[in-house]
Amino acid sequence: MGIAMPTLAAQPQGVEASEDIQQDVDSQQATSSNDSVELYQFPEFKTCPSENVEPIRYQADLSDPNEPIKIYSDTASREGDMAYLTGNVQVSQDQQQLTADRLTANNRDKSYRAEGDLLFTNQNFVVGAESLDYFSLEGSTKIQDTRYHLYSNNANGEAEVIRVDNKQVLTLSNTDFSTCPEDQKSWVFESEEIVIDRASGWGEAYNSVVKVADIPVFYLPYITFPVDDRRKTGLLPPSFSNSNRNGRDVSIPYYFNLAPNYDLTLTPRYMTSRGAMLGSEFRYLTHQNSGELFFEYLPNDKAATETNPENLPEERWQYDVNHFTQLSEHWTTGIAARQVSDDGFFQDFGGSIQDSNQDILGQNLYVQYLTNEWLMRTEYQDWQLLNSPVERYTIAPKVQLTRYFEPNENDFEAKIHTELTRFDKDNAVTADRYHVEPSIGWSHETLYSFFRPELSFAYTQYEQTDIAGVDQTIDRSLPTLSIDTGLFFERTLNFDDGDMTQTLEPRVFYLFTPYEDQQNIGIYDTSLPTFNFTQLFSRNRFSGIDRIGDANQVSGAITSRFLDEEGREKASVSIGRTVYLKDRKVTLLDMPVETNKQSGLLAEVNWRWTDNIEVKSAIEWDDQTNETTHGLVNLHYEPKTNHIINLGHRYRKTPARTQEEAELAFAWPMSQDWRLLGRYNQDLTENRTNDAFLGLEYESCCWAVRVVARRYINIQLDSQGGLVPNQPDEHSSGVYIQFVLKGVGSLRGSTTEFLEESIYGYEDLLGK
């Protein structure tokens, strides 16, 4: 039990005469006999504490690990190799103590027996028993009719027999375990036998029953469980859910600890409306390599009948591969690839509006060389577009070579970027693109300003081949000049609760690129991104180089920040816009020339003056038409941890569609034991609910339960947020239950991930 029992022959007083022992016992016992009955009875733990029971109440006062083992008793006698101690026997050393009515020691075989109201205590636990037998030569201990209580997690229970062998393997026979108070056993874990091996870090339980309110609810013929942080092969907590799309859904993952640096998890899953699915995840980590390989396979989807309106295939699958190799100090290679069997996979198996609206999956393979002066990268890229009538171009391959020239003593810096790309797609124009772009810049910075001019020249050549096999060569040469400059001002503001620093940061960005007709160049990897503060200071309004926008424009912005004495930003306000000195003639295919003289007015406000309230907002205002083009505002209120209320509103207007959403999310305790949480996201334009759930949690000191009812849109939307046609079901709904037995584990549904994603600032602490 963690204490070494001594031989009486080692006592310093001498043990040849029993009266010498008696004199020592009498003198030592006189100061403590009055407290012995009250101090050494097994404590009653009949409360559900929010904090651990203070263990020192049941400890010996000794704290020096070098202190010798001390033995006290009312009477002591000796017959040959046998020694007998009776009456308030105490054996103590270094805050460990054993008390009993009687102790018999056999110095010949080095065995000891303590019995009668036995109590053993240390800093970690207290154990009461009828008897204890310790065999020193074997290094084993046997304890009969025990009760125990662990301070760390309030765990307590009884065992008919506890055995500890010479390897410190602990075996409990006919035992029960709970973290509930003794008089409030809401649940009990009963086992025929439990074996705990601290050397391996794992335990095993045989013929176990979980009882809730004294009713058996779960039987486990065999289960393994950790006793520390080490990994071990075995079953993981299963997952249960029920939905209108898949029916009753059960997953039982099994973990294989194959080696310290790689493992495998197999997850059999059964859905009453779909059938049996198998998932696998393999993870590995070596000196040079790391990665994850994930695969799911459903061989025969019961919903994929010949008349199903979604035209589902019988075989459903997905894979997700991520691999990285450090070949040397400068050479690396990697792969990131994901693909699914059909367009409806995420609607059926994704489980959230974010998953169901994944519309593009990438496959990327690359080799790269990188130093401070050189970047060389060769890559292959392909995509799977879901619920889309078009396909993206495959990049097969793309070779980049960039030479960096470090700044000289005059702060000049330069680089030369080159790339060669092959674009391929069935039944479409294909192309080879050659691009070289040298640039030179100067950066001058002071404590209060910066000035960064940059000049570049881009030469691009396209070798395009149409469907009929006709080749076309197109050249494009364009210089670009940009000047980026700004100032920094600050002042100190005095408040009653401390000083603040306010900054004022004006910034001006000039951009010039002459016009060149590019309509004969195809669109291979280029798009027009959403206009925002980043776009104000971009050297090309397009992402990608199939279009280099003509520009003669000035962008300006001003930002003011409020910083506390520790430099933390408490609030910031930014406003900016672009003034166009010339019409923009370069557009994507079949788009009109842009003739407006200025952009919309951009503004951002972030506010966290106190730790309780956080506000983030942004707006793009078109003052030519007095309309809001884009706007959002989010408010986060959290006066205490997980006391959360979030409010949000988002608005975007495009030529094709107006999108507007409102959202409420919350997590709030109703009492010490009960919590309410939920989310409601409404599409105000389409008058439909995107995602809504309501959950209720109850948590005591020894168990917790969460019930969440959820309904979310589970259809594919187009790029403008409209419905993709021919989808029979708009919403999915389900009920999820998570049940936690503290100290044992969690029988849980898939609630944790989507709760933390749906409620900003929320941390799932159920059962922790």
C-alpha positions in Angstrom: 0.0 0.0 0.0 3.0 2.3 -0.4 4.5 1.8 3.1 7.4 -0.5 3.9 6.7 -2.6 7.1 9.8 -2.9 9.3 11.2 -5.8 11.3 11.0 -5.2 15.0 14.6 -6.3 15.4 15.6 -3.0 13.8 14.0 -0.8 16.5 16.6 1.4 18.2 15.1 0.9 21.7 16.1 -2.8 21.6 13.5 -5.6 21.6 15.0 -8.3 23.7 12.6 -7.5 26.5 9.0 -6.9 25.9 8.8 -4.5 28.9 11.3 -2.2 27.0 8.8 -2.0 24.1 6.0 -1.5 26.6 7.8 1.5 28.2 8.4 3.1 24.8 4.8 2.5 23.7 3.5 4.0 27.0 5.6 7.1 26.7 4.8 7.7 23.0 1.1 6.9 23.3 0.3 9.2 26.2 0.1 12.3 24.1 -2.2 10.8 21.4 -4.5 8.2 22.9 -7.3 10.7 23.7 -7.7 11.5 19.9 -7.3 8.0 18.5 -10.9 6.9 18.3 -12.1 10.0 16.5 -9.1 10.6 14.3 -8.6 7.1 12.8 -12.1 6.0 11.9 -13.0 5.8 8.2 -14.3 9.3 7.2 -17.8 9.7 6.0 -17.9 11.4 2.6 -21.5 12.3 2.2 -21.2 15.6 0.4 -20.6 16.4 -3.3 -17.8 18.9 -2.9 -16.9 21.4 -5.6 -13.3 21.1 -4.4 -11.2 18.1 -3.3 -11.5 17.0 0.3 -8.5 18.3 2.2 -6.5 15.1 2.8 -4.4 16.4 5.7 -7.3 15.8 8.1 -6.6 12.1 7.9 -2.8 12.2 7.7 0.1 11.7 10.0 2.0 14.9 10.8 5.4 13.5 9.7 6.8 15.1 6.5 10.5 14.2 6.4 11.1 11.3 3.9 14.2 10.4 5.9 12.3 10.0 9.1 12.4 6.4 10.3 9.3 4.2 10.4 7.7 4.6 13.8 5.4 2.1 15.5 3.1 2.8 18.5 0.7 0.6 20.3 -1.0 0.3 23.8 0.8 -3.1 24.5 3.5 -5.1 22.8 5.0 -8.6 23.4 7.3 -11.0 21.7 7.6 -14.8 21.5 10.6 -16.0 19.5 10.3 -14.7 15.9 6.8 -13.5 16.5 5.9 -10.0 17.8 2.4 -8.9 18.9 1.2 -5.3 19.1 -2.4 -4.6 20.3 -4.5 -1.6 21.0 -4.4 1.5 18.8 -1.5 0.3 16.7 0.0 3.1 14.5 2.7 2.7 11.9 3.8 6.0 10.2 6.4 7.5 8.0 6.5 10.5 5.7 2.7 11.4 5.8 1.7 7.8 5.5 0.0 6.1 8.3 -1.5 2.7 9.1 -3.7 2.2 12.1 -5.3 -1.1 13.4 -6.4 -2.9 16.5 -3.7 -5.6 16.2 -0.5 -6.2 14.3 1.4 -9.5 14.2 4.9 -9.6 12.8 6.8 -12.8 11.8 10.5 -12.0 11.5 11.3 -15.4 10.1 9.3 -15.2 6.9 9.1 -11.4 7.0 5.3 -11.3 7.0 2.9 -9.1 8.8 -0.8 -9.1 9.5 -2.8 -6.1 10.7 -6.5 -6.5 11.5 -9.4 -4.9 13.3 -10.6 -1.4 12.1 -7.6 -1.1 9.8 -7.1 2.3 8.2 -4.4 3.4 5.8 -3.9 7.0 4.7 -1.6 9.1 2.6 -1.7 12.2 0.5 -3.7 10.5 -2.3 -6.3 8.2 -0.7 -7.7 6.6 2.4 -8.4 2.9 2.7 -10.3 1.1 5.4 -10.3 -2.7 5.8 -10.8 -5.6 8.1 -7.3 -7.1 7.6 -4.0 -6.6 5.8 -1.4 -9.3 5.1 2.0 -8.2 3.9 4.6 -10.8 2.6 8.0 -9.1 2.4 9.9 -11.9 0.7 7.3 -12.1 -2.1 6.7 -8.4 -2.1 2.9 -8.8 -2.1 0.0 -7.5 -0.1 -3.5 -8.8 0.5 -6.3 -6.6 1.9 -9.7 -8.0 2.9 -13.1 -6.3 3.0 -11.9 -2.8 1.9 -13.4 0.7 1.5 -11.5 3.4 -0.3 -11.7 7.1 -1.1 -9.4 9.0 -3.6 -9.0 12.7 -2.9 -8.2 13.7 -6.5 -11.6 13.0 -8.0 -13.8 12.0 -5.1 -13.7 8.4 -6.3 -14.9 5.8 -3.7 -16.0 2.3 -3.4 -15.6 -1.2 -1.9 -13.7 -4.3 -2.8 -13.9 -7.8 -1.3 -10.2 -8.4 -1.8 -7.3 -6.1 -3.0 -4.0 -7.8 -4.0 -0.7 -6.1 -4.8 2.1 -8.2 -6.3 5.8 -7.7 -6.3 5.5 -5.7 -9.6 3.0 -3.4 -8.0 0.1 -4.8 -10.1 -3.1 -4.1 -8.3 -6.0 -6.5 -8.5 -9.4 -5.7 -7.0 -12.0 -8.6 -6.7 -15.8 -8.0 -6.6 -15.4 -4.3 -6.5 -17.5 -1.2 -7.2 -16.4 2.3 -8.1 -18.2 5.7 -8.2 -17.4 9.4 -7.9 -20.7 10.1 -6.2 -21.1 10.6 -2.5 -21.6 7.5 -0.5 -25.2 8.4 0.3 -26.0 9.6 -3.2 -24.8 6.8 -5.5 -26.4 8.1 -8.7 -24.2 5.7 -10.6 -21.9 2.8 -9.8 -19.4 0.9 -11.9 -19.3 -2.8 -10.6 -16.7 -5.3 -11.8 -15.9 -8.9 -11.0 -12.2 -8.1 -11.3 -10.1 -5.0 -12.0 -6.4 -5.2 -12.7 -4.3 -2.0 -12.7 -0.7 -2.1 -14.0 1.0 1.2 -13.3 4.1 0.1 -15.2 2.1 -0.1 -18.4 -0.2 2.7 -17.5 -3.4 0.8 -18.2 -6.1 -1.2 -16.3 -8.4 -4.0 -17.3 -11.9 -4.7 -16.0 -13.8 -8.0 -16.4 -17.6 -8.5 -16.4 -18.4 -4.9 -15.6 -21.9 -3.4 -15.2 -22.7 0.3 -15.2 -25.7 1.0 -12.9 -27.6 4.3 -12.9 -30.0 4.8 -10.0 -29.3 1.1 -9.1 -30.6 0.0 -12.6 -28.1 -1.9 -14.9 -27.8 0.1 -18.1 -24.6 -1.2 -19.7 -22.7 -4.4 -19.6 -19.0 -4.8 -20.6 -17.5 -8.2 -20.6 -14.0 -6.6 -21.0 -12.7 -3.1 -21.1 -9.4 -1.4 -20.8 -8.9 2.1 -19.4 -5.9 4.4 -18.8 -4.4 5.2 -15.4 -2.1 7.8 -16.8 -1.5 9.7 -20.0 0.1 6.9 -22.0 -1.7 5.4 -25.1 -2.9 1.8 -25.4 -4.8 -0.3 -27.8 -8.5 -0.6 -27.0 -12.0 0.6 -27.4 -12.7 4.3 -27.4 -16.0 5.9 -26.2 -18.8 5.1 -28.7 -20.9 7.8 -30.4 -24.7 7.7 -30.6 -27.1 10.0 -32.5 -30.4 9.9 -34.3 -31.4 11.9 -37.4 -34.1 11.9 -40.1 -31.5 11.4 -42.8 -29.5 8.5 -41.5 -31.8 7.1 -38.7 -30.2 5.7 -35.6 -26.4 6.1 -35.9 -23.9 4.2 -33.8 -20.1 4.4 -34.1 -17.7 2.3 -32.0 -14.0 3.4 -32.6 -11.2 1.0 -31.8 -7.7 2.4 -31.3 -4.5 0.5 -32.2 -1.3 1.8 -30.5 1.0 0.3 -33.1 4.1 2.1 -32.0 5.1 5.3 -30.1 5.2 7.2 -33.4 2.3 5.8 -35.3 -1.2 4.6 -34.6 -4.5 3.5 -36.3 -8.1 4.0 -35.4 -10.8 1.9 -37.0 -14.4 3.1 -36.6 -17.2 0.7 -37.5 -20.4 2.7 -38.0 -24.0 1.5 -38.5 -26.9 3.7 -39.7 -30.3 2.1 -39.8 -31.2 4.1 -43.0 -27.9 3.6 -44.7 -26.1 0.4 -43.6 -22.6 -0.4 -42.3 -19.7 2.0 -42.9 -16.0 1.6 -41.9 -13.7 4.5 -41.2 -10.0 4.4 -40.7 -7.4 7.0 -39.6 -3.7 6.3 -39.7 -1.3 8.8 -38.1 2.5 8.7 -38.2 5.5 10.8 -37.2 9.2 10.2 -37.9 12.3 12.3 -37.9 11.6 13.3 -41.6 7.9 12.4 -42.1 4.5 13.2 -40.6 1.0 12.8 -41.8 -2.5 11.5 -41.5 -4.4 9.1 -43.8 -8.2 9.0 -43.5 -10.7 6.8 -45.4 -14.4 6.1 -45.1 -16.2 3.4 -47.1 -19.9 2.4 -47.3 -20.1 -0.5 -49.7 -23.9 -0.6 -50.1 -26.0 2.5 -49.3 -29.6 1.2 -48.6 -30.9 4.7 -49.6 -29.4 4.4 -53.1 -32.3 2.6 -54.7 -32.9 2.8 -58.5 -35.8 5.3 -57.9 -34.0 7.6 -55.4 -34.4 11.2 -56.5 -30.8 12.1 -55.7 -29.3 9.4 -58.0 -27.0 8.2 -55.2 -24.4 5.6 -56.0 -24.4 2.4 -54.0 -20.7 2.8 -53.0 -20.1 5.9 -50.9 -16.5 6.9 -49.8 -14.1 9.7 -49.0 -10.4 9.9 -48.5 -8.3 12.7 -47.0 -4.5 12.5 -47.2 -2.0 14.9 -45.6 1.7 14.1 -45.8 4.9 16.1 -45.2 8.5 15.1 -45.7 11.6 17.1 -44.7 14.1 15.7 -47.2 16.9 17.9 -46.0 17.5 21.3 -44.5 16.1 23.1 -47.6 14.2 20.4 -49.5 10.6 19.4 -48.6 7.7 17.6 -50.2 4.1 17.0 -49.4 0.7 16.0 -50.4 -2.8 17.3 -49.4 -5.6 15.5 -51.2 -9.3 15.0 -50.4 -12.0 13.5 -52.6 -15.5 12.0 -52.2 -17.5 9.5 -54.2 -20.4 11.8 -55.1 -21.8 15.3 -54.8 -24.2 14.4 -51.9 -21.6 12.8 -49.6 -21.4 15.7 -47.2 -25.1 16.2 -47.1 -25.5 12.6 -45.9 -22.5 12.2 -43.7 -21.2 15.7 -42.9 -23.3 16.6 -40.0 -23.4 20.4 -40.3 -24.2 23.3 -42.6 -20.5 24.0 -43.1 -19.8 20.4 -44.1 -22.9 20.1 -46.4 -21.8 23.3 -48.3 -18.3 22.2 -49.1 -18.2 22.8 -52.8 -14.5 22.3 -53.7 -12.0 19.6 -52.7 -8.3 19.9 -53.7 -5.6 17.5 -54.5 -2.1 19.0 -54.3 1.4 17.4 -54.6 4.6 19.5 -54.4 8.4 19.5 -54.0 10.0 22.6 -52.7 13.5 24.0 -52.2 13.7 27.1 -49.9 16.6 29.3 -48.6 16.9 33.0 -47.8 17.8 33.6 -51.4 16.0 31.0 -53.5 12.5 29.4 -53.8 12.0 26.6 -56.2 8.6 24.8 -56.2 7.1 22.2 -58.5 3.5 21.2 -57.9 0.5 19.4 -59.3 -3.0 20.6 -58.5 -6.5 19.3 -59.3 -9.9 19.9 -57.8 -13.2 18.1 -57.4 -16.2 20.6 -57.7 -19.4 19.4 -56.0 -22.8 20.2 -57.4 -21.3 22.3 -60.2 -21.8 22.0 -63.9 -18.3 23.3 -64.7 -14.8 22.0 -63.9 -11.7 23.8 -62.9 -8.5 23.6 -64.8 -6.0 21.0 -63.7 -2.5 22.4 -63.1 -0.2 19.8 -64.4 2.4 21.0 -63.4 3.4 24.4 -62.1 7.1 25.2 -61.7 8.1 28.3 -59.8 11.6 29.8 -59.4 12.2 33.0 -57.3 15.5 34.7 -56.6 15.5 37.0 -53.6 18.1 39.8 -53.2 18.5 40.9 -49.6 18.4 44.6 -48.8 21.7 46.4 -49.2 23.1 49.2 -47.1 20.8 51.7 -48.9 17.6 49.6 -48.0 17.1 48.6 -51.7 15.7 45.0 -52.2 14.8 43.1 -55.3 13.5 39.8 -56.5 12.9 37.9 -59.8 9.9 35.6 -59.9 9.4 33.1 -62.7 6.9 30.4 -63.3 5.8 27.9 -65.9 2.3 26.4 -65.7 0.4 23.9 -67.8 -3.4 24.1 -67.7 -5.5 21.2 -68.8 -9.2 20.4 -69.0 -11.4 18.1 -71.1 -13.3 19.7 -73.9 -11.9 23.1 -73.3 -9.0 25.4 -74.3 -5.7 24.3 -72.8 -2.7 26.5 -72.3 1.0 26.7 -71.3 1.8 29.9 -69.4 5.3 31.4 -69.0 5.7 34.3 -66.6 8.7 36.3 -65.4 8.4 39.4 -63.1 11.5 41.2 -61.8 10.9 43.9 -59.2 12.9 46.4 -57.2 11.8 48.3 -54.1 13.1 50.6 -51.4 12.0 50.7 -47.8 12.7 53.6 -45.6 11.3 53.4 -42.0 11.5 55.6 -39.0 9.8 55.5 -35.6 7.0 57.7 -37.0 6.8 56.9 -40.7 7.4 54.5 -43.6 8.0 55.0 -47.3 8.0 52.0 -49.7 8.1 52.5 -53.5 8.2 49.4 -55.7 8.6 49.0 -59.5 8.0 45.7 -61.3 7.8 44.5 -64.9 5.7 41.5 -65.8 6.1 39.6 -69.0 3.7 36.7 -69.7 3.4 34.4 -72.7 0.5 32.0 -73.4 0.5 29.1 -75.7 -3.2 28.4 -76.0 -4.8 25.4 -77.9 -8.5 25.4 -78.6 -10.8 22.4 -78.9 -10.2 22.2 -82.7 -6.4 22.0 -82.1 -5.6 25.5 -83.3 -2.7 27.1 -81.5 -2.5 30.7 -80.5 0.4 32.6 -78.9 -0.3 35.7 -76.9 2.3 38.0 -75.2 1.7 40.6 -72.5 4.2 43.1 -71.1 3.1 45.4 -68.2 5.1 47.5 -65.7 3.6 48.4 -62.3 4.5 51.2 -60.0 3.3 51.5 -56.4 4.1 53.9 -53.6 3.1 52.9 -50.1 3.6 55.5 -47.3 2.3 56.2 -43.9 2.7 58.1 -40.6 2.4 57.1 -36.9 1.2 59.6 -34.2 0.3 58.8 -30.6 -0.7 60.6 -27.5 -1.4 59.6 -23.9 -4.9 59.8 -22.5 -5.4 60.0 -18.7 -8.3 58.1 -17.1 -9.2 57.4 -13.5 -8.5 53.7 -14.0 -5.2 54.2 -15.8 -3.5 55.8 -18.8 -4.3 54.9 -22.4 -2.3 55.4 -25.6 -4.2 56.6 -28.7 -2.6 56.3 -32.1 -3.4 58.0 -35.4 -2.1 56.1 -38.4 -2.8 57.7 -41.8 -1.7 55.6 -44.9 -1.7 56.4 -48.6 -1.1 54.0 -51.5 -0.6 55.0 -55.1 -0.8 52.4 -57.9 -0.2 52.7 -61.6 -0.4 50.0 -64.3 -1.0 50.9 -67.9 -3.8 49.3 -69.9 -3.3 46.3 -72.3 -6.0 44.4 -73.9 -6.2 40.9 -72.4 -9.6 39.6 -73.6 -7.9 37.0 -75.8 -6.3 35.4 -72.7 -8.4 32.6 -71.1 -9.3 32.6 -67.4 -7.4 29.6 -65.9 -6.7 30.4 -62.2 -7.8 34.0 -61.7 -10.8 35.6 -60.0 -11.9 38.9 -58.6 -11.8 38.8 -54.8 -14.2 40.6 -52.4 -13.3 44.2 -51.9 -11.9 44.9 -48.4 -9.1 46.7 -46.6 -6.6 44.3 -48.0 -7.6 45.2 -51.5 -7.0 48.9 -50.8 -3.3 48.2 -50.8 -3.0 45.4 -53.3 -0.9 45.7 -56.4 -3.4 43.8 -58.6 -7.1 43.9 -58.1 -7.3 40.3 -59.5 -6.1 37.1 -57.7 -4.0 35.3 -60.3 -2.1 36.6 -63.3 -4.4 35.8 -66.1 -5.6 39.4 -65.6 -3.3 42.3 -64.5 -5.6 45.1 -63.9 -5.0 48.6 -65.4 -4.8 51.1 -62.6 -4.2 54.8 -61.9 -5.5 55.2 -58.4 -4.9 56.4 -54.9 -6.1 54.5 -51.8 -6.2 56.2 -48.5 -7.0 54.9 -45.0 -6.7 56.2 -41.5 -6.7 54.0 -38.3 -6.9 55.0 -34.7 -6.1 52.5 -31.9 -6.5 52.7 -28.1 -3.9 50.7 -26.2 -3.8 50.1 -22.4 -0.6 50.3 -20.3 0.3 46.7 -21.3 0.0 47.4 -25.0 -3.3 45.5 -25.4 -5.6 46.9 -28.0 -8.9 47.9 -26.4 -10.5 49.6 -29.4 -9.7 50.5 -33.0 -11.4 52.5 -35.8 -10.4 52.4 -39.5 -11.9 54.1 -42.5 -10.6 54.1 -46.1 -11.4 54.1 -49.8 -9.9 54.1 -53.3 -10.1 57.1 -55.7 -9.8 56.0 -59.4 -8.1 58.5 -61.7 -9.0 56.4 -64.7 -11.6 53.9 -65.9 -10.7 50.2 -65.4 -10.9 48.5 -68.8 -9.4 45.1 -67.9 -12.2 42.8 -66.7 -13.0 39.1 -66.5 -14.7 37.6 -69.5 -17.8 39.5 -70.7 -17.8 42.0 -67.9 -18.4 45.8 -68.5 -15.7 48.5 -68.1 -15.7 49.9 -64.6 -16.3 53.6 -64.8 -17.0 54.7 -61.2 -14.7 57.3 -59.9 -14.2 55.9 -56.4 -14.8 52.8 -54.4 -17.3 52.3 -51.7 -16.3 53.7 -48.3 -14.8 51.0 -46.0 -15.0 51.2 -42.2 -14.1 48.8 -39.4 -14.7 49.2 -35.7 -13.4 46.8 -33.0 -14.2 47.4 -29.4 -13.1 45.5 -26.3 -12.9 48.3 -23.7 -13.8 45.8 -21.0 -13.2 42.1 -20.7 -16.9 41.4 -20.7 -18.0 42.9 -24.1 -16.4 42.5 -27.5 -17.8 44.2 -30.7 -16.6 43.7 -34.2 -18.1 45.5 -37.1 -17.4 46.3 -40.8 -19.2 48.1 -43.5 -18.8 49.0 -47.2 -21.0 52.0 -48.0 -21.6 53.1 -51.6 -22.2 56.9 -51.2 -23.0 57.2 -54.9 -26.2 55.2 -54.5 -26.5 55.6 -50.7 -26.6 51.8 -50.3 -24.8 49.4 -48.1 -22.8 46.9 -50.2 -21.5 44.8 -47.3 -21.9 45.0 -43.6 -21.5 42.9 -40.5 -21.7 43.4 -36.7 -21.0 40.9 -34.0 -21.4 41.3 -30.3 -19.9 38.9 -27.8 -20.9 39.3 -24.1 -19.1 37.0 -21.6 -19.0 38.4 -18.0 -17.8 35.0 -16.7 -16.3 31.9 -18.3 -19.0 30.1 -20.5 -21.6 32.8 -19.6 -22.0 33.8 -23.2 -24.5 35.7 -25.4 -23.6 36.4 -29.0 -25.6 38.5 -31.4 -24.7 38.9 -35.1 -26.0 40.4 -38.3 -24.5 40.1 -41.8 -25.5 41.7 -45.1 -24.1 41.6 -48.6 -25.5 42.9 -51.9 -24.3 41.8 -55.3 -25.8 42.4 -58.7 -27.2 38.9 -58.7 -28.5 38.6 -55.1 -28.9 40.2 -51.7 -27.9 38.1 -48.7 -28.9 39.0 -45.1 -28.6 36.9 -42.0 -29.2 37.3 -38.3 -28.0 35.1 -35.4 -28.3 34.6 -31.7 -26.1 32.1 -29.8 -25.8 31.6 -26.1 -24.6 29.4 -23.3 -25.8 30.4 -19.8 -26.1 28.7 -16.4 -29.6 28.7 -15.0 -28.4 27.4 -11.6 -25.4 25.8 -10.1 -26.2 22.5 -11.8 -28.3 23.4 -14.9 -27.1 25.2 -18.1 -29.0 26.2 -21.3 -27.3 26.7 -24.6 -28.4 27.2 -28.2 -28.2 29.0 -31.5 -30.6 30.4 -34.0 -29.3 31.5 -37.5 -31.9 32.9 -39.8 -31.6 33.7 -43.5 -33.7 37.0 -43.7 -33.6 37.0 -47.5 -35.0 33.5 -48.1 -37.0 33.5 -44.8 -35.5 30.1 -43.8 -33.6 28.8 -40.8 -30.0 27.9 -41.6 -29.2 26.4 -38.2 -31.0 26.1 -34.9 -30.4 24.0 -31.8 -31.4 24.1 -28.2 -29.5 22.2 -25.5 -29.9 21.5 -21.8 -27.1 20.4 -19.5 -27.2 19.0 -16.0 -24.0 18.4 -14.0 -23.4 17.2 -10.5 -20.0 16.4 -9.0 -20.1 12.8 -10.2 -22.1 12.7 -13.5 -23.4 15.0 -16.2 -25.8 14.8 -19.1 -26.4 17.0 -22.2 -29.4 16.8 -24.6 -29.3 18.8 -27.8 -32.1 19.0 -30.4 -30.9 20.4 -33.7 -32.3 21.3 -37.1 -30.0 22.7 -39.8 -30.2 23.3 -43.6 -28.6 20.3 -45.3 -28.6 21.2 -49.0 -26.1 22.5 -51.5 -26.1 26.2 -52.2 -24.7 27.9 -55.2 -22.0 30.6 -55.1 -24.7 33.3 -54.5 -26.4 31.3 -51.7 -29.3 30.1 -53.8 -30.7 26.6 -53.8 -29.2 24.0 -56.2 -32.2 22.5 -57.9 -33.5 18.9 -57.7 -32.7 18.4 -54.0 -35.6 16.7 -52.2 -34.8 17.6 -48.5 -34.0 21.0 -47.2 -33.3 20.4 -43.5 -31.9 17.6 -41.3 -32.9 17.3 -37.7 -31.6 15.1 -34.9 -31.3 14.7 -31.1 -27.9 14.1 -29.6 -27.2 12.8 -26.1 -23.9 13.1 -24.2 -23.7 11.3 -20.9 -20.6 11.6 -18.7 -19.7 9.4 -15.7 -16.9 11.4 -14.0 -13.9 9.3 -13.4 -14.9 6.7 -16.0 -15.4 8.4 -19.3 -18.0 9.7 -21.7 -20.6 8.0 -23.8 -21.0 10.9 -26.1 -22.6 12.0 -29.3 -20.9 14.4 -31.7 -21.8 17.6 -29.8 -18.5 19.0 -28.6 -17.2 20.1 -32.0 -20.3 21.8 -33.4 -21.0 23.5 -30.1 -17.6 25.1 -29.9 -17.8 26.1 -33.6 -21.4 27.4 -33.3 -21.0 29.5 -30.1 -18.1 31.9 -30.3 -16.0 31.8 -27.2 -17.6 28.6 -25.8 -15.4 25.9 -24.4 -17.0 22.5 -23.7 -16.3 21.7 -20.1 -19.0 19.1 -19.5 -17.7 16.6 -17.1 -14.3 18.2 -16.7 
